[in-house]
Amino acid sequence: MQSLCYVRYMRRLWGPAQAYRLLKGTNMHRSVHQLQLHKKAMEDNKPWALFSEVGENGYLAEVTEIMEQHFKIICHKDFLQNPQLYGPKIQAMFVWNARPAAEPSLLSSLPSLKVVANGGVGIDHLDVPYINSLGVKVTNTPGVVSDATADIALGLLLASARKIVEGHQIAVDPKTTHIPESLMGVEVTGSTLGIIGMGHIGCRIAQRARGFDMKILYHNRNRRSVEDEQAVGASYCENMDDLLKESDFVMLAVNLSPATTGLISHRELSLMKPTATLVNISRGLVVDQDALVKALQSGTIRAAALDVTHPEPLPRDHPLLGLPNVLITPHVGTNTYTTTRRMVQRMVENGLAAVKGQSIPNEVKPK
C-alpha cells in the first residue's frame, strides 16, 4: 500500500513517465514478475490432452481456446513426431468426428490416459468395453447436440417435401424462362410424422413438428412416460410396422448398435406409403442403402432426405448421388457455432472430471 501511495505522489510530482521508471524498482514490479511466474507454473501444471487438429478436418480455431484454458493440448500430427516423449504425459484424448481413432496401437502408447472424451452422442466408433479394460473412461456430449440436430432434421424434411433445392437450382439457372409445373411438393402441415427413436433428439423433433400441426407417432425401445408423450403430442406405436404404414414422413433418430444396424431394409421400405419420405439423421448403417436405392428407383417410396450415409462421403459413383428424389447433406447435424462450442465445453468438463477423479457428468458405460 505504501508503494502504491508513493507512486501516486511521484506521478503528480514528475508525471507518468518518471513515475513508471521509479515503479520498476518497487515491490509492485516484483509482484508483476511473481504473477507471471505463477501463471507459468499454472500452465506447467495443466494436464496434457491429445486432439486431432485445427482446421478443415478438425476443430474450429476459436474453440481450441476452450481446451487450452484447462489442458495443455497437442495435436495428433505433432504427437506422432515423438510419441515416446508425449505419450506418458497425456491424460485425456478428445475425439472429434471419430479422430484421433481410438485404436489399440494409439491407446497402448498412452500409459497415463484416463479418459476418451467424445464430441457428440454416438459412440459407435469407440470400443467402450476395450477402452474401459485399460482403466480408461469414455464420455460423450448428450443434450447439447439435440436442438441443432432436430433443426437439421426438420430442415431436411421441409427441403425434401417442398423441393427447395430443386427450386433454387431452377431460380438461378441462366436458362430459366419459366417455372415448370413439375416443381410440386407435398404438404407438411397436417401430415403424419413417424419418429423411430424417441430420445433427447427425437423429443426435440416432435416439439418442432407440433408447430406444423403434424400428427406424431413414435416407436422406441421403451415407451416414454405419459407426461413426455403429452408434452410433445406423440402417440406410441409398440409395433414399428404400424408406424411405417401410417407415416407420411419417417424420421430415424436412433443410436447405431447391433440392434439398429440395417433397421430399415427391403421389408420395412415396402411397408411405407408410396408417397412417404424417409429422413435419416442417425447413422448411415441404420439403413440398407442398396434397398433404399431400389425403393427410390421403383417408386416404393417418394423420396429420401439424408444427413448421414455409409461411408461418408459416398463414392462419387454411388447410385444415391444420381437420384432426383434424394437430398443429401454431409453429416452437418451439429454444425453450428453455438453447438460446437457447447460440445467442446462439455468434452472439457468430462475430461477434467476424469483426470481429477471426480464424478463424470456424461460417462458412457458398456451395455
C-alpha positions as CSV (number, residue, x, y, z in Angstrom):
1,M,0.0,0.0,0.0
2,Q,2.9,2.4,0.8
3,S,4.5,1.7,-2.5
4,L,1.2,2.5,-4.3
5,C,0.8,5.8,-2.5
6,Y,4.4,6.7,-3.2
7,V,3.9,6.0,-7.0
8,R,0.8,8.2,-7.0
9,Y,2.8,11.0,-5.3
10,M,5.6,10.8,-7.8
11,R,3.2,10.8,-10.7
12,R,1.8,14.1,-9.5
13,L,5.3,15.5,-8.9
14,W,7.2,14.3,-12.0
15,G,4.5,13.0,-14.3
16,P,3.6,9.5,-15.5
17,A,6.8,8.7,-17.4
18,Q,9.1,9.4,-14.5
19,A,6.8,7.6,-12.1
20,Y,6.8,4.5,-14.3
21,R,10.6,4.4,-14.2
22,L,10.5,4.5,-10.4
23,L,8.0,1.7,-10.4
24,K,10.5,-0.7,-11.9
25,G,12.4,-0.8,-8.7
26,T,9.4,-1.1,-6.3
27,N,7.7,-4.1,-4.8
28,M,4.9,-3.7,-7.4
29,H,7.2,-4.6,-10.2
30,R,8.3,-7.6,-8.3
31,S,4.6,-8.6,-7.8
32,V,4.0,-8.5,-11.5
33,H,7.0,-10.7,-12.1
34,Q,5.7,-13.1,-9.4
35,L,2.3,-13.2,-11.1
36,Q,4.0,-14.1,-14.4
37,L,5.9,-16.9,-12.7
38,H,2.7,-18.1,-11.0
39,K,0.9,-18.1,-14.4
40,K,3.7,-20.1,-16.0
41,A,3.6,-22.6,-13.1
42,M,-0.1,-23.0,-13.6
43,E,0.4,-23.6,-17.3
44,D,3.0,-26.3,-16.5
45,N,0.6,-28.0,-14.0
46,K,-2.2,-28.4,-16.6
47,P,-2.9,-32.0,-17.7
48,W,-2.0,-32.9,-21.2
49,A,-4.6,-33.7,-23.8
50,L,-4.4,-35.2,-27.3
51,F,-6.7,-33.9,-30.0
52,S,-7.0,-34.3,-33.8
53,E,-6.1,-31.0,-35.4
54,V,-7.3,-27.4,-36.0
55,G,-8.7,-26.7,-39.4
56,E,-10.9,-28.2,-42.1
57,N,-10.7,-31.8,-40.8
58,G,-10.6,-30.9,-37.1
59,Y,-11.7,-28.1,-34.7
60,L,-12.6,-24.6,-35.4
61,A,-9.6,-22.4,-34.3
62,E,-11.8,-20.4,-32.0
63,V,-12.9,-23.4,-29.9
64,T,-9.5,-24.7,-29.1
65,E,-9.2,-21.9,-26.6
66,I,-11.8,-23.7,-24.5
67,M,-9.5,-26.7,-24.3
68,E,-6.4,-24.6,-23.7
69,Q,-8.0,-22.9,-20.6
70,H,-7.7,-26.2,-18.7
71,F,-5.4,-28.5,-20.7
72,K,-2.0,-28.4,-22.4
73,I,-3.1,-29.7,-25.8
74,I,-1.1,-31.4,-28.6
75,C,-2.4,-32.3,-32.0
76,H,-2.1,-35.9,-33.3
77,K,0.4,-35.0,-36.0
78,D,2.7,-33.4,-33.5
79,F,2.3,-36.3,-31.1
80,L,3.3,-38.8,-33.9
81,Q,6.6,-36.9,-34.2
82,N,7.7,-38.0,-30.8
83,P,5.2,-40.4,-29.1
84,Q,7.8,-41.6,-26.6
85,L,8.1,-38.0,-25.3
86,Y,4.5,-37.1,-25.3
87,G,2.7,-40.4,-24.7
88,P,3.4,-40.7,-20.9
89,K,2.1,-37.1,-20.4
90,I,-1.3,-37.4,-22.0
91,Q,-4.2,-38.0,-19.6
92,A,-7.1,-37.1,-21.9
93,M,-8.0,-37.7,-25.5
94,F,-10.6,-35.5,-27.2
95,V,-12.2,-37.4,-30.1
96,W,-14.0,-35.2,-32.8
97,N,-15.5,-36.7,-35.9
98,A,-14.0,-40.1,-34.9
99,R,-10.5,-38.6,-34.8
100,P,-8.0,-39.4,-33.5
101,A,-9.1,-43.0,-33.9
102,A,-9.0,-44.7,-30.6
103,E,-7.2,-47.8,-31.9
104,P,-5.2,-50.2,-29.7
105,S,-2.0,-49.1,-31.3
106,L,-2.6,-45.5,-30.2
107,L,-4.1,-46.3,-26.8
108,S,-1.1,-48.5,-25.9
109,S,1.2,-45.6,-26.3
110,L,-0.7,-43.5,-23.7
111,P,0.0,-45.2,-20.4
112,S,-1.3,-42.2,-18.4
113,L,-4.6,-41.9,-20.3
114,K,-7.6,-41.6,-18.0
115,V,-10.4,-40.6,-20.4
116,V,-11.5,-40.6,-24.1
117,A,-13.9,-37.7,-24.3
118,N,-16.0,-37.9,-27.4
119,G,-17.7,-34.9,-29.1
120,G,-21.3,-35.9,-30.0
121,V,-23.7,-38.6,-28.7
122,G,-22.9,-41.5,-31.0
123,I,-20.0,-43.7,-29.8
124,D,-20.3,-46.5,-32.3
125,H,-16.7,-45.7,-33.4
126,L,-15.4,-46.4,-29.9
127,D,-14.9,-49.9,-28.4
128,V,-16.1,-49.0,-25.0
129,P,-15.5,-52.4,-23.3
130,Y,-11.9,-52.5,-24.6
131,I,-11.2,-48.9,-23.6
132,N,-12.6,-49.5,-20.1
133,S,-10.5,-52.6,-19.8
134,L,-7.5,-50.3,-19.9
135,G,-8.8,-48.4,-17.0
136,V,-9.9,-45.5,-19.2
137,K,-13.3,-43.8,-19.0
138,V,-15.4,-42.9,-22.1
139,T,-17.6,-39.9,-22.2
140,N,-19.9,-38.2,-24.8
141,T,-22.0,-35.0,-25.0
142,P,-25.7,-35.7,-24.9
143,G,-28.2,-32.9,-24.6
144,V,-26.1,-30.1,-26.1
145,V,-26.5,-31.5,-29.6
146,S,-30.2,-32.1,-29.5
147,D,-31.5,-28.7,-30.7
148,A,-29.1,-28.4,-33.7
149,T,-29.8,-31.9,-34.8
150,A,-33.5,-31.5,-34.5
151,D,-33.2,-28.3,-36.6
152,I,-31.4,-30.1,-39.4
153,A,-34.0,-32.9,-39.2
154,L,-36.9,-30.5,-39.8
155,G,-34.8,-28.7,-42.4
156,L,-34.3,-31.8,-44.4
157,L,-37.9,-32.8,-44.1
158,L,-39.1,-29.4,-45.4
159,A,-36.5,-29.1,-48.1
160,S,-37.4,-32.5,-49.5
161,A,-41.2,-32.0,-49.2
162,R,-41.2,-28.6,-50.9
163,K,-38.3,-29.3,-53.3
164,I,-36.3,-26.3,-52.1
165,V,-33.0,-27.4,-53.6
166,E,-34.6,-28.1,-57.0
167,G,-36.3,-24.7,-56.8
168,H,-33.1,-22.9,-56.1
169,Q,-31.4,-24.6,-59.0
170,I,-34.2,-23.5,-61.4
171,A,-34.3,-20.0,-60.0
172,V,-30.6,-19.3,-60.5
173,D,-30.2,-21.2,-63.8
174,P,-29.4,-18.7,-66.6
175,K,-31.5,-20.7,-69.0
176,T,-34.7,-20.5,-66.9
177,T,-37.5,-18.6,-68.6
178,H,-40.5,-20.0,-66.7
179,I,-41.2,-22.1,-63.6
180,P,-42.1,-25.7,-64.6
181,E,-45.4,-27.2,-63.2
182,S,-43.4,-30.3,-62.1
183,L,-42.0,-28.3,-59.2
184,M,-44.8,-29.5,-57.0
185,G,-44.1,-30.6,-53.4
186,V,-46.2,-32.4,-50.7
187,E,-47.9,-30.8,-47.8
188,V,-46.2,-30.9,-44.4
189,T,-48.8,-29.2,-42.3
190,G,-51.3,-31.7,-41.0
191,S,-49.3,-34.7,-42.3
192,T,-48.2,-37.7,-40.1
193,L,-44.6,-37.9,-38.8
194,G,-43.3,-41.2,-37.5
195,I,-40.2,-40.9,-35.3
196,I,-38.2,-44.0,-34.7
197,G,-36.0,-43.3,-31.7
198,M,-37.6,-41.0,-29.1
199,G,-34.6,-39.9,-27.1
200,H,-33.4,-36.3,-26.5
201,I,-33.2,-35.6,-30.2
202,G,-36.5,-37.4,-31.1
203,C,-38.4,-35.3,-28.5
204,R,-36.9,-32.1,-29.9
205,I,-38.0,-33.1,-33.4
206,A,-41.5,-33.8,-32.1
207,Q,-41.6,-30.4,-30.4
208,R,-40.8,-28.7,-33.7
209,A,-43.3,-30.9,-35.7
210,R,-46.1,-29.7,-33.4
211,G,-45.7,-26.2,-35.0
212,F,-46.8,-27.7,-38.3
213,D,-49.8,-29.4,-36.7
214,M,-48.4,-32.8,-37.6
215,K,-49.8,-36.0,-36.2
216,I,-46.8,-37.5,-34.3
217,L,-46.3,-41.2,-33.9
218,Y,-43.2,-42.7,-32.3
219,H,-41.5,-46.1,-31.8
220,N,-38.9,-46.6,-29.1
221,R,-37.2,-49.4,-27.3
222,N,-39.0,-48.3,-24.2
223,R,-42.2,-46.3,-24.1
224,R,-41.9,-42.8,-22.8
225,S,-43.9,-41.6,-19.8
226,V,-47.5,-40.3,-20.3
227,E,-46.2,-36.8,-19.3
228,D,-43.5,-37.0,-22.0
229,E,-46.0,-38.1,-24.7
230,Q,-48.4,-35.3,-23.8
231,A,-45.6,-32.7,-23.7
232,V,-45.0,-33.2,-27.4
233,G,-48.3,-34.6,-28.5
234,A,-46.9,-38.0,-29.6
235,S,-48.6,-41.4,-29.7
236,Y,-46.7,-44.6,-29.1
237,C,-46.6,-47.4,-31.7
238,E,-45.4,-50.6,-30.0
239,N,-45.1,-52.2,-33.4
240,M,-42.7,-50.3,-35.7
241,D,-44.6,-51.7,-38.7
242,D,-47.7,-49.8,-37.8
243,L,-45.7,-46.6,-37.7
244,L,-44.2,-47.3,-41.1
245,K,-47.6,-47.9,-42.7
246,E,-49.2,-44.8,-41.3
247,S,-46.5,-42.1,-41.6
248,D,-46.0,-39.6,-44.4
249,F,-42.6,-38.9,-43.1
250,V,-40.4,-41.5,-41.3
251,M,-37.7,-39.9,-39.2
252,L,-34.8,-42.1,-38.0
253,A,-33.2,-40.8,-34.7
254,V,-31.7,-43.9,-33.2
255,N,-28.2,-44.6,-31.9
256,L,-26.3,-47.1,-34.0
257,S,-26.0,-50.5,-32.4
258,P,-26.2,-54.2,-33.4
259,A,-29.9,-53.9,-33.0
260,T,-30.3,-50.9,-35.2
261,T,-27.8,-51.8,-38.0
262,G,-29.9,-52.4,-41.1
263,L,-33.1,-51.5,-39.2
264,I,-34.6,-50.2,-42.4
265,S,-34.3,-52.6,-45.3
266,H,-36.4,-54.0,-48.2
267,R,-39.3,-55.2,-45.9
268,E,-39.6,-52.0,-43.9
269,L,-39.4,-49.8,-47.0
270,S,-42.2,-51.9,-48.7
271,L,-44.5,-51.1,-45.7
272,M,-44.2,-47.4,-46.2
273,K,-46.6,-45.4,-48.3
274,P,-45.6,-44.7,-51.9
275,T,-46.0,-41.0,-51.1
276,A,-43.8,-41.2,-48.0
277,T,-40.3,-39.7,-47.3
278,L,-37.6,-41.3,-45.3
279,V,-35.4,-38.9,-43.3
280,N,-32.3,-40.2,-41.6
281,I,-30.3,-38.1,-39.1
282,S,-28.9,-41.0,-37.1
283,R,-26.2,-43.1,-38.8
284,G,-25.9,-44.4,-42.4
285,L,-25.7,-48.0,-41.4
286,V,-29.2,-47.9,-39.9
287,V,-30.5,-48.0,-43.5
288,D,-29.7,-50.7,-46.0
289,Q,-28.6,-48.3,-48.8
290,D,-29.0,-50.9,-51.6
291,A,-32.6,-51.5,-50.5
292,L,-33.1,-47.7,-50.4
293,V,-31.8,-47.2,-53.9
294,K,-34.2,-49.8,-55.2
295,A,-37.1,-48.3,-53.3
296,L,-36.4,-44.9,-54.7
297,Q,-35.9,-46.1,-58.2
298,S,-39.1,-48.2,-58.2
299,G,-41.4,-45.7,-56.5
300,T,-41.8,-47.8,-53.4
301,I,-41.3,-44.5,-51.5
302,R,-41.5,-40.9,-52.8
303,A,-38.1,-39.6,-51.5
304,A,-35.3,-39.7,-49.0
305,A,-33.5,-36.9,-47.1
306,L,-30.2,-38.0,-45.5
307,D,-27.7,-36.2,-43.3
308,V,-25.8,-39.5,-42.9
309,T,-24.6,-42.2,-45.3
310,H,-22.2,-45.0,-45.2
311,P,-19.4,-44.3,-45.9
312,E,-19.1,-40.5,-45.6
313,P,-18.7,-39.2,-48.1
314,L,-20.2,-41.7,-50.5
315,P,-18.1,-42.8,-53.5
316,R,-18.7,-40.4,-56.3
317,D,-20.3,-43.0,-58.5
318,H,-22.7,-44.2,-55.8
319,P,-26.3,-44.5,-57.3
320,L,-27.8,-42.5,-54.4
321,L,-26.0,-39.4,-55.7
322,G,-27.7,-39.6,-59.1
323,L,-31.3,-40.0,-58.0
324,P,-33.5,-36.9,-58.3
325,N,-35.6,-37.8,-55.3
326,V,-32.7,-37.9,-52.8
327,L,-31.5,-34.9,-50.8
328,I,-28.1,-35.5,-49.0
329,T,-26.2,-33.2,-46.6
330,P,-22.7,-34.2,-45.4
331,H,-23.4,-35.1,-41.7
332,V,-23.8,-31.5,-40.5
333,G,-26.5,-32.0,-37.9
334,T,-24.4,-30.4,-35.1
335,N,-22.6,-27.9,-37.3
336,T,-23.5,-24.6,-35.7
337,Y,-21.1,-22.3,-33.9
338,T,-23.1,-22.4,-30.7
339,T,-23.5,-26.1,-30.5
340,T,-19.8,-26.7,-31.4
341,R,-18.7,-24.5,-28.5
342,R,-21.1,-26.3,-26.2
343,M,-19.9,-29.7,-27.3
344,V,-16.2,-28.8,-26.7
345,Q,-17.1,-27.2,-23.4
346,R,-18.8,-30.4,-22.3
347,M,-15.9,-32.5,-23.5
348,V,-13.5,-30.4,-21.4
349,E,-15.8,-30.7,-18.4
350,N,-15.9,-34.5,-18.7
351,G,-12.2,-34.7,-19.3
352,L,-11.4,-32.6,-16.3
353,A,-13.7,-34.6,-14.0
354,A,-12.0,-37.9,-15.1
355,V,-8.5,-36.5,-14.7
356,K,-9.3,-35.2,-11.2
357,G,-11.0,-38.5,-10.2
358,Q,-14.3,-36.7,-9.8
359,S,-17.9,-37.8,-10.7
360,I,-18.1,-37.6,-14.5
361,P,-21.1,-35.8,-15.9
362,N,-21.5,-37.9,-19.1
363,E,-19.7,-41.2,-18.7
364,V,-20.6,-43.9,-21.2
365,K,-20.7,-47.4,-19.8
366,P,-20.9,-50.7,-21.7
367,K,-24.4,-52.1,-22.1
